[in-house]
Amino acid sequence: MQELAQTGGFEVITGDTDSLLLLGKEGEGDERLQDFVNHCQRERSIEVEHQRTFSKFLSIKKKHYIGIDSVTGGAVVKGMEGKKSDRPKWVSRVFDQFVQDFKGGTVNPTINIKKATNDLESGRINPEDLRIYISLSKDPTEYAANNLQKRVGLYLGAKKGDVIYYYKTNSNSRKEKYTDIVPINPEYIDITEYKKMLFATLKGALEMLGIGDQERIKSDIFNISSNRDSKTSKNLLQQHTTRHEIKAQK
């Protein structure tokens, strides 16, 4: 299918087992796209469906992208770290705002990121929004290693299937060994670890937007120094082109 798409004048952005993301010029893609769909069905006996067209599209890597549906105006987010269930509410909220800024064509999408980072550093984030939730796949006593699930699960009296929470903490800020720490006390939240988590969530997208390289993004936007500088909280381009997503029918 990729060869047929390229022959038909499309640039293949990425492909999967049964789908392709194609780049075409704005205003001339619909007819060409239908020709491609018909050709796949006629020459290769492949049932192909045009799923959607994106008016804006940001591809970070394979299977990781943000697209704005040209018909509904809604955001389609695939594979991005900010949508994973193990991210705290604060990270998810900042990521969602970034998606809205991208959708709305905000000139400088880093403004809200910097504000969120400053709020974190200033203790203006509710500690509950920094909780990381995980589900226990077995009873805490059944974990062989003295890992986080075991320590927190035993402390909270949890059992298999229960959802527990913990905070990112810096073991260097406490006298206990890391394996003795039960990281559910917000007094020992490690601000730097949360900034790193947010950085990991957004760095690829910011790079693709031309904001800067990773080191510049890390220092200028997330205020993360190259040297370990742990802080413990005690208070808490877009391009005007058209993208099409098509999917082979099984």
Secondary structure as UniProt FT lines:
FT   HELIX           2..7
FT   TURN            8..9
FT   STRAND          11..15
FT   STRAND          19..24
FT   TURN            26..27
FT   HELIX           29..43
FT   STRAND          48..61
FT   TURN            62..63
FT   STRAND          64..69
FT   TURN            70..72
FT   STRAND          75..78
FT   HELIX           81..83
FT   TURN            85..86
FT   HELIX           89..104
FT   HELIX           110..121
FT   TURN            122..123
FT   HELIX           127..130
FT   STRAND          132..135
FT   HELIX           140..142
FT   HELIX           148..156
FT   TURN            160..161
FT   STRAND          163..166
FT   HELIX           171..173
FT   HELIX           178..180
FT   HELIX           186..188
FT   STRAND          189..190
FT   HELIX           191..208
FT   TURN            209..210
FT   HELIX           214..216
FT   HELIX           217..221
FT   STRAND          232..233
FT   STRAND          242..248
//
